Amino acid sequence: MNDLEQILKLAETHPALFDHLSLSKIYRFISKARQHRADILLTQPGTHPPDVPPDVLPPSFQLYLGHLSEIPNEYIGACWMALKETVWSGGDIHGQDDDESICYGREMGITNHTLYPPIHYCDNKDCPRRPDLRLTKAEQRQVVFFTLNDGTCPAYSVHLYCPDCNTNYHNNYYVLKGQRTYYSHHLEAIQVAEHQFVERRVLELFMTLMVNAWTSATNCARFYDVSLSKRQVQERFFRDWPFKLELTTEQVWDGIVIVSLLEDAAQRQATLTVPHIGLQKDRFTAAVQARNARMRLYGQSELSHYCNRCTHIYRNEHRKVFVAVTDGITIGHPCCAEHNCHTPLTSNRHRFCPDHAILDNECSIITCENHVLPGHLACGDPTHQAIERRHVERGQARFQLKEWLLRARVAHPNDCIAEERSLQDLDDTEVAEEEFILSNDGTVIPNDQPVVLHDGETLCASKDDKSSRKLRARFGRRRTANEQILVAPCGMILVRETMYGAEATSSVIEMLKRTYHKAPELKPNHIFYDNNCHLARMVRNDPFFADIGLSVDVFHFNCKHKVTDEYCQCHCNPISFPELLTPDGQWAFNSSIAEQTNVWLGGFHSIVREMVVDKYNFFLDEIILQKNAMVKEKLVREGRDPGNWPVVGVLEPRGSTTKEI
């Protein structure tokens, strides 16, 4: 029987009811009843099937639905009998929550959002419980739900307990033997803290803001609070709610991490399992490290990408020409001050990792191995003590503060609201090594060599006294040198690698060989690099590069490479490679794409500069994944025929479109 027939039957059996009914009242009755189906089901016996509506509404919901739909209570039972199939079979109807709904529900202990587990029966295959017996032992707790349409909502979260196997089923996951195992299906509400949930659409909005507008987690939380929270409305009715109706930076980060890990698990057809006990900040560390390790092992999912902007296929000749471009960008994270050490710091405020912590006791003057004096960074040598004093004085000097200010003045601040900071809060540890001039009379003078800032500007250098000697000191912590990326001319980012020491040519060679050693058939046929004149010399006898063309991109070749360098002109001139040209003599590929991509990547400098290494790698990998997805959508819209080459058993399966020549 359809909905209209049910209503007509209701009119026949209760003619007086239609004096109190209207389409708007019927709609409100159905929508509110659908919103609380799980609450209604919870009151039924454990043997009641979840897909069958109960014959009788619980008394509390008779009052609740009658009041909100303005239908007299004596007719609520008849309305339920007529409309229960409609209520139970349709999807949720999401509308704006009005003041009356919020106020009356609050009086009855009912909120417009109640978060239940997505299952009704125990899912533990080893559980002795009867398979047809629903879970009915429930515990309800007060939470805050940050939604897109309704703003910040006080809500209830209900978890169901199986007494036969001690499994607790929550909205996002179930808990058994101290482990959280997340459900494999799509979760709409993400639990970001013990009593806080964020709607997935809100987290997806935050990620879009991060990728496209370089918005930090702090500014995402502030954006939500100002534009979407509707907190003033909620505070009128929930002043006594035990939790703050404000989204925090940590909750934004945790939400993005959880969604990213869930999507990663879904792509691998795996489940996400994390510890249930312990601190929230440590809960996902192992899962993040495992994802980072897979990224280093398998690379980005688009490593096997092709499209007609980056790959030219010559079907008659059964060959293809795939081009890639590599370049570096000076962003990074704090790292051990020992050169090229990859061991993470215990804290970002430390100078050395645990493996090199003993070096904290050595004099900061390079080449001096004497122990430091207590409370100092230099040994007892009077000259070394003078250098340390000069370092401290220099740090407090006006010109040095100006240098720090220039360094901190970035395009996209981490927090849009400025906070008052003391002099001690300014960070002078960015310069890991400093050079000092020791004049003939024993005076120590800082040798202010040009300091390269993140925006490419430099500070002036002082004059050098040829008669004096120089000493180098390492008072501050070190940062990684740069991020090296490999990009297809279409804009697809194929590889990202952190360079610890410097963007050395040997490091770039190592990155390329490590990336493609498991899948040599994916190697680019040609690589643009602004330092290929040195790279080509180093690999001219390396069989790995025997079938790879190496040229300098057009801009750098014309502007920054000497015409007198015979090797560069003969072996790295892009005009020498006919596959890089179209039939009419135009350049076939965008060789400047890496620098253009690095402009985008550099916008995250202020966001990532103080991240610990695990979070740093996870975040950069995730924004690259998101950007690549956007690039692929754009290529599809433009008719560029994007896809992925089939590589069996080497790359992680991602469900991408594959193609053979």
C-alpha positions in Angstrom: 0.0 0.0 0.0 1.5 3.4 -1.0 1.6 6.6 1.0 -1.5 8.1 -0.5 -3.6 5.0 0.1 -2.4 5.0 3.7 -3.6 8.6 4.2 -6.9 7.9 2.5 -7.4 4.9 4.7 -6.6 7.0 7.7 -9.3 9.5 6.6 -11.9 6.7 6.4 -11.1 5.3 9.9 -10.6 8.7 11.6 -12.6 11.4 9.7 -12.3 13.9 12.6 -8.5 13.7 12.3 -8.5 15.6 9.0 -9.8 18.7 10.8 -6.3 18.8 12.4 -4.1 17.6 9.5 -2.4 19.4 6.7 0.4 18.4 4.3 2.9 20.4 6.3 2.0 18.6 9.5 2.2 15.2 7.8 5.6 16.1 6.4 6.9 17.3 9.8 5.6 14.1 11.5 7.4 11.9 8.9 10.6 13.9 8.9 11.0 14.1 12.7 10.0 10.4 13.1 12.7 9.4 10.5 15.2 11.5 12.4 14.7 9.4 15.5 14.2 5.9 14.1 17.2 4.5 16.0 15.8 5.9 19.2 12.4 4.3 18.6 14.0 1.0 17.7 16.1 0.9 20.9 13.0 0.7 23.0 11.9 -2.5 21.3 12.7 -6.1 22.4 15.9 -7.6 21.1 14.0 -10.0 18.9 12.4 -7.2 17.0 13.8 -6.9 13.4 15.5 -3.5 12.7 13.9 -3.3 9.2 10.3 -3.6 10.6 8.6 -0.6 12.2 7.2 -1.2 15.6 3.4 -1.2 16.0 3.4 1.2 18.9 5.4 4.4 19.5 7.1 4.8 22.8 5.1 7.3 25.0 7.9 9.9 25.0 8.0 10.0 21.2 4.2 10.2 21.0 4.4 13.4 23.0 7.4 14.7 21.1 6.0 14.1 17.6 2.6 15.3 18.6 3.9 18.6 19.9 6.3 19.3 17.0 3.8 18.3 14.3 0.9 20.0 16.1 -1.3 16.8 15.8 -3.4 16.1 18.9 -2.0 13.3 21.0 -5.1 11.1 20.6 -4.5 10.8 16.9 -0.7 10.2 17.0 -1.2 6.4 17.3 -3.4 6.4 14.2 -1.0 8.5 12.3 1.8 6.2 13.2 -0.1 3.1 12.1 -0.8 4.8 8.7 2.6 6.3 8.1 5.0 4.0 9.9 6.0 2.1 6.7 6.8 5.5 5.0 8.8 6.6 8.1 10.8 3.3 8.2 11.5 2.9 4.5 12.7 6.4 3.4 15.9 8.2 3.9 16.5 10.9 6.5 15.0 14.3 5.7 17.5 17.0 6.7 15.9 20.3 7.3 16.9 23.3 9.4 16.3 22.8 13.1 13.9 25.5 14.4 13.9 26.9 17.9 10.7 25.1 18.9 12.3 21.7 17.9 15.5 22.5 19.9 13.7 23.9 22.9 11.0 21.2 23.3 13.5 18.4 22.6 15.8 19.8 25.2 13.0 19.7 27.8 12.4 16.0 27.0 16.1 15.0 26.8 15.9 14.6 23.0 18.4 16.3 20.7 18.0 16.6 16.9 21.1 14.5 16.4 21.7 11.1 18.1 24.7 9.2 16.9 24.3 5.4 16.9 26.5 2.5 15.7 25.7 1.5 12.1 24.9 -2.1 13.1 22.2 -3.8 15.2 23.7 -7.2 15.8 27.1 -8.3 17.2 29.5 -8.6 14.4 32.1 -10.7 16.2 32.4 -14.0 14.5 33.6 -15.7 17.7 30.7 -14.4 19.8 28.3 -17.1 21.2 25.3 -14.7 21.1 22.3 -15.7 19.1 22.6 -14.1 15.6 19.0 -13.0 15.5 19.2 -11.1 18.9 19.6 -7.4 18.5 22.0 -5.4 20.7 19.8 -3.6 23.3 22.2 -2.8 26.1 23.0 0.8 25.5 24.9 3.7 27.1 24.2 7.3 26.1 26.6 10.2 26.5 26.5 13.9 25.8 28.6 15.1 22.9 29.1 18.1 20.6 28.4 17.5 16.8 29.9 20.1 14.4 27.7 20.0 11.3 27.6 21.8 8.0 23.9 22.7 7.8 22.9 22.9 11.5 26.1 24.4 12.9 27.4 23.3 16.3 24.9 20.9 17.8 24.7 19.5 21.3 23.9 15.8 20.7 23.9 12.3 22.2 26.2 9.5 21.2 24.9 5.9 21.9 27.1 2.9 22.1 25.8 -0.7 22.2 27.3 -3.4 24.3 27.4 -7.1 23.6 27.5 -8.9 27.0 28.4 -12.2 25.4 31.8 -11.2 24.0 32.4 -7.8 25.7 32.5 -5.9 22.4 31.5 -2.2 22.5 30.0 -0.8 19.3 30.4 3.0 18.9 29.4 5.2 16.0 32.8 5.1 14.2 34.3 1.9 15.5 33.9 -1.1 17.8 36.2 -1.8 20.8 37.5 -5.3 21.6 40.5 -6.2 23.8 41.8 -2.6 23.9 41.7 -2.0 20.2 39.5 0.3 18.1 38.6 -1.2 14.7 36.9 1.3 12.4 33.9 0.3 10.3 34.7 -0.2 6.6 31.7 1.7 5.3 31.5 5.5 4.7 31.2 7.3 8.0 29.2 10.6 8.1 30.2 11.8 11.5 33.9 11.5 12.5 34.7 11.3 16.2 37.7 13.6 16.8 37.7 13.5 20.6 36.0 11.7 23.5 32.9 14.0 23.3 33.3 15.7 19.9 32.2 14.7 16.4 32.7 16.5 13.1 30.5 15.9 10.1 32.6 14.4 7.3 31.4 17.1 4.9 32.9 19.8 7.2 36.3 18.0 7.2 36.2 17.7 3.4 35.5 21.4 3.3 38.6 22.0 5.5 40.8 19.9 3.3 39.6 21.8 0.2 40.5 25.1 2.0 43.9 23.7 2.9 44.7 22.5 -0.6 43.4 25.5 -2.6 43.8 28.4 -0.1 46.7 27.3 2.2 44.4 27.5 5.2 45.9 26.2 8.4 44.0 24.0 10.9 43.8 27.0 13.3 42.2 29.2 10.6 39.8 26.3 9.6 38.6 26.1 13.2 38.2 29.9 13.3 36.4 29.9 9.9 33.9 27.4 11.2 33.3 29.2 14.5 32.7 32.5 12.7 30.8 31.4 9.6 29.2 28.0 10.2 28.8 27.3 13.9 25.5 29.1 14.7 26.8 28.9 18.2 24.7 31.8 19.5 21.5 29.9 18.7 22.7 26.8 20.5 23.8 28.7 23.6 20.3 30.0 24.1 19.1 26.5 24.8 22.2 24.6 25.9 24.0 26.9 28.3 24.4 24.0 30.8 25.8 21.6 28.2 29.0 20.2 29.8 31.3 20.7 26.7 32.4 23.8 24.9 30.6 24.5 21.6 33.9 25.5 19.9 36.0 23.5 17.4 39.7 23.4 18.2 42.8 23.2 16.1 43.6 19.7 17.4 40.1 18.4 16.6 40.5 19.7 13.0 43.8 17.9 12.6 42.6 14.7 14.2 39.5 14.7 11.9 41.6 15.2 8.8 44.0 12.4 9.9 41.2 10.0 10.6 39.4 10.6 7.3 42.7 10.3 5.4 43.5 7.0 7.1 40.0 5.7 6.5 40.3 6.5 2.8 43.7 4.9 2.7 42.4 1.8 4.3 39.4 1.7 1.9 41.7 1.9 -1.1 43.8 -1.0 0.2 40.7 -3.0 1.1 41.9 -3.0 4.7 40.6 -2.0 8.1 41.9 0.8 10.3 42.8 -0.4 13.8 44.3 1.8 16.5 44.7 1.6 20.3 41.6 2.4 22.4 43.6 3.4 25.5 46.2 6.1 25.8 46.3 9.8 24.8 44.4 11.1 21.8 47.5 12.8 20.4 49.3 9.4 20.3 46.4 7.2 19.2 47.1 7.4 15.4 50.9 7.7 15.5 51.6 4.1 14.4 48.9 4.2 11.7 50.4 7.5 10.4 53.9 6.1 10.4 52.7 3.0 8.5 51.0 5.1 5.9 54.2 7.2 5.6 56.2 4.1 5.1 53.9 2.8 2.4 54.2 6.1 0.6 58.0 5.9 0.7 57.8 2.3 -0.6 55.1 2.6 -3.2 55.1 6.3 -4.0 52.1 8.4 -4.9 49.1 6.6 -6.4 49.6 8.6 -9.7 53.2 7.4 -10.2 51.9 5.3 -13.1 49.9 8.3 -14.5 49.5 9.1 -18.2 47.5 11.6 -20.2 47.9 13.3 -23.6 49.5 16.3 -22.0 52.4 14.5 -20.5 52.6 11.4 -22.7 52.7 11.2 -26.4 51.8 7.7 -27.8 53.0 6.7 -31.2 50.9 3.7 -31.9 52.4 2.9 -35.4 55.8 2.8 -33.8 54.6 1.0 -30.6 56.3 3.5 -28.4 55.5 6.4 -26.1 57.3 9.5 -24.8 56.6 10.3 -21.2 58.2 13.5 -19.8 58.7 14.6 -16.1 60.3 17.6 -14.5 62.1 17.8 -11.1 62.8 20.8 -8.9 63.3 21.7 -5.3 61.5 24.1 -2.9 62.9 25.4 0.4 60.4 24.2 2.9 61.1 21.7 5.7 60.9 20.6 9.3 63.3 20.7 12.2 65.8 17.9 12.2 68.9 16.7 13.9 71.8 19.2 13.7 74.2 16.4 12.7 74.6 16.6 9.0 72.3 14.4 6.9 70.9 12.6 9.9 67.4 11.3 9.3 66.5 10.1 12.9 63.6 12.2 14.1 63.9 14.6 17.0 62.3 13.7 20.3 61.0 17.3 20.5 61.2 20.0 17.9 63.0 22.2 20.5 65.9 19.8 20.6 69.1 20.3 18.6 70.0 16.6 18.3 68.2 13.3 17.9 68.5 10.6 20.5 71.3 9.0 18.5 73.4 12.2 18.6 72.2 13.6 21.9 75.7 13.3 23.3 76.8 16.1 20.9 74.8 18.5 23.1 77.7 18.2 25.5 80.3 19.2 22.8 81.3 22.7 22.1 79.2 24.3 19.4 82.3 25.6 17.6 82.7 23.3 14.6 85.9 21.1 14.8 86.1 21.6 18.6 85.2 18.4 20.6 85.7 19.8 24.1 82.8 19.6 26.6 80.7 22.6 27.1 80.6 24.6 30.3 77.5 24.1 32.4 74.7 26.4 31.1 76.6 27.2 28.0 76.9 26.0 24.4 80.6 26.5 24.1 83.7 25.1 26.0 86.0 27.0 28.3 88.2 28.3 25.5 88.1 32.1 25.9 87.6 32.6 22.1 84.8 30.1 22.0 83.1 31.8 25.0 83.5 35.1 23.2 81.8 33.7 20.1 78.9 32.4 22.2 78.5 35.8 23.9 78.6 37.5 20.5 75.9 35.0 19.3 73.7 35.9 22.3 74.2 39.7 21.8 73.6 39.4 18.1 70.3 37.6 18.8 69.1 40.5 20.9 70.3 43.1 18.4 67.8 45.2 16.5 69.0 44.1 13.1 68.7 40.5 14.1 65.1 41.0 15.2 64.4 42.5 11.8 65.9 39.4 10.2 63.6 37.2 12.2 60.7 39.3 11.4 61.4 39.0 7.7 61.7 35.3 8.0 58.4 35.1 9.9 56.6 37.3 7.5 55.1 34.6 5.3 52.3 34.8 2.7 49.9 32.6 4.6 50.2 32.9 8.4 49.2 29.9 10.5 46.8 32.0 12.6 44.9 35.0 11.1 44.5 36.6 14.5 47.8 38.0 15.8 48.9 37.1 19.3 51.1 39.2 21.5 54.5 37.5 21.7 57.5 38.3 23.9 61.1 38.6 22.7 61.8 35.2 24.2 59.1 33.7 21.9 61.0 34.7 18.7 62.9 31.7 17.3 66.6 32.2 16.5 67.3 28.6 15.8 66.5 28.7 12.0 70.2 29.3 11.2 71.9 26.1 12.2 75.4 27.3 11.4 76.9 30.8 11.8 80.3 32.2 10.8 82.3 34.5 12.9 85.5 36.5 12.1 88.2 36.6 14.7 90.3 39.7 14.0 93.9 40.1 14.9 93.1 42.0 18.1 90.9 39.1 19.3 87.6 40.9 18.5 84.8 38.5 17.4 82.6 39.8 14.6 79.7 38.0 13.1 80.3 37.4 9.4 76.8 38.2 8.0 76.9 36.3 4.8 73.8 36.7 2.7 70.9 34.9 4.4 68.5 33.4 1.9 64.9 34.0 3.1 61.9 31.8 2.2 60.7 34.4 -0.3 64.0 34.5 -2.1 65.2 37.9 -0.8 68.6 38.2 0.8 70.1 40.3 3.6 73.3 42.3 3.0 76.7 40.8 3.7 79.4 42.6 5.7 82.9 43.1 4.3 85.5 40.4 4.9 88.8 41.2 6.5 91.3 39.1 4.6 93.8 39.2 7.5 91.5 37.6 10.0 90.5 34.0 10.5 87.0 32.5 10.5 85.3 30.1 12.8 82.0 28.4 12.3 79.6 27.6 15.1 76.4 25.5 15.3 74.3 27.1 18.1 70.8 26.6 16.6 68.9 23.6 15.4 69.0 22.5 11.7 66.1 22.2 9.3 65.8 19.9 6.3 67.2 21.5 3.2 64.2 21.3 0.8 61.5 19.2 -0.8 62.3 17.7 -4.1 59.4 16.9 -6.4 59.0 15.1 -9.7 56.0 16.4 -11.7 54.4 15.5 -15.0 53.9 18.4 -17.5 50.2 18.1 -16.9 50.6 19.0 -13.2 50.4 15.5 -11.7 52.8 15.2 -8.8 54.6 11.9 -9.1 57.2 11.9 -6.3 58.0 14.0 -3.3 61.3 13.5 -1.4 62.8 15.4 1.6 66.4 16.4 1.2 68.2 16.6 4.5 71.6 17.9 3.6 71.0 19.8 0.4 69.5 19.5 -3.0 72.7 17.7 -4.1 72.7 16.2 -7.6 73.6 12.8 -6.1 70.5 13.0 -3.9 68.3 13.6 -6.9 69.9 10.7 -8.8 69.2 8.5 -5.7 65.6 9.6 -5.6 65.0 8.8 -9.2 66.6 5.4 -9.0 64.8 4.4 -5.8 61.4 5.6 -7.2 61.6 3.5 -10.4 63.8 0.5 -9.4 60.7 -1.7 -8.9 58.9 -0.5 -12.0 61.5 0.5 -14.6 58.8 0.4 -17.3 57.3 3.5 -15.7 60.5 5.5 -16.0 60.1 8.8 -17.8 61.6 8.9 -21.3 62.8 12.4 -20.6 63.5 14.4 -17.5 63.9 18.2 -17.2 66.1 19.5 -14.4 67.8 22.9 -14.1 71.0 21.1 -13.0 71.0 18.4 -15.6 74.3 19.5 -17.0 75.9 18.2 -13.8 73.5 15.2 -13.4 74.1 14.0 -17.0 77.9 14.0 -16.4 77.5 11.9 -13.3 75.2 9.3 -14.9 76.6 9.0 -18.4 77.8 5.5 -17.7 74.9 4.5 -15.5 72.6 2.0 -17.4 69.6 3.2 -15.4 69.7 6.5 -17.3 70.7 5.0 -20.7 67.2 5.4 -22.2 66.3 8.7 -20.4 66.9 12.0 -22.1 68.3 14.7 -19.7 67.9 18.3 -20.6 67.6 21.7 -18.9 64.2 23.3 -19.1 63.9 26.0 -21.7 63.9 29.0 -19.3 67.0 28.0 -17.3 68.9 26.9 -20.4 68.4 30.3 -22.0 69.0 32.4 -18.9 71.2 30.6 -16.5 73.5 28.2 -18.4 76.8 29.4 -20.0 77.0 29.1 -23.7 80.7 28.3 -23.2 79.8 25.0 -21.3 80.3 22.7 -24.3 79.0 19.6 -22.5 75.8 21.4 -21.4 75.2 22.8 -24.9 75.7 19.5 -26.6 74.0 17.1 -24.2 71.4 19.1 -22.3 70.1 21.5 -24.9 66.3 20.8 -25.1 66.3 21.6 -28.8 68.6 18.5 -29.3 65.7 16.2 -28.5 63.1 16.1 -31.3 60.6 14.2 -29.2 60.2 17.4 -27.2 58.9 19.3 -30.2 55.6 19.3 -32.0 55.5 18.9 -35.9 55.3 22.6 -36.3 58.4 23.2 -34.1 56.6 24.3 -30.8 57.5 22.9 -27.4 55.3 19.9 -26.8 55.6 19.8 -23.0 55.4 22.4 -20.2 59.0 22.2 -18.8 58.3 24.9 -16.1 55.6 22.9 -14.3 57.8 21.9 -11.4 58.5 25.5 -10.5 54.9 26.4 -10.9 53.9 23.5 -8.6 56.5 24.6 -6.1 54.8 28.0 -5.9 51.7 26.1 -4.6 53.8 23.9 -2.3 55.6 26.9 -0.9 52.4 28.3 0.4 52.3 25.7 3.1 55.6 26.9 4.7 54.0 28.5 7.7 51.7 25.5 8.3 54.4 22.8 8.2 57.5 24.6 9.6 57.0 23.3 13.2 55.5 20.0 12.5 57.1 16.8 13.8 58.4 14.6 11.0 55.6 12.1 11.0 52.9 14.7 10.8 54.9 16.7 8.2 55.2 13.8 5.8 51.6 12.7 6.3 50.3 16.1 5.7 52.3 16.8 2.5 51.5 13.4 1.1 47.8 14.0 1.8 47.6 17.4 0.2 49.4 16.0 -2.9 46.9 13.2 -3.1 44.1 15.7 -2.9 45.7 18.0 -5.5 46.4 15.1 -7.8 42.7 14.1 -7.6 41.7 17.7 -8.6 44.2 17.7 -11.5 42.8 14.4 -12.7 39.2 15.7 -12.6 40.4 18.8 -14.6 42.2 16.5 -17.2 39.0 14.5 -17.6 36.9 17.7 -18.2 39.5 18.8 -20.8 39.3 15.5 -22.6 43.0 14.7 -21.9 42.2 10.9 -21.4 44.0 10.4 -18.1 44.7 6.9 -16.8 47.3 4.7 -15.2 49.6 2.1 -16.8 49.1 -1.4 -15.5 51.9 -2.5 -13.1 51.0 -5.8 -11.5 52.4 -6.5 -8.0 54.5 -3.4 -7.7 52.3 -0.5 -6.9 49.5 -0.6 -4.4 46.1 -1.2 -6.1 44.1 2.0 -6.3 41.3 1.1 -8.7 42.5 3.6 -11.3 41.8 3.3 -15.0 44.6 1.4 -16.8 45.6 1.3 -20.4 48.1 -0.5 -22.6 49.7 0.8 -25.8 
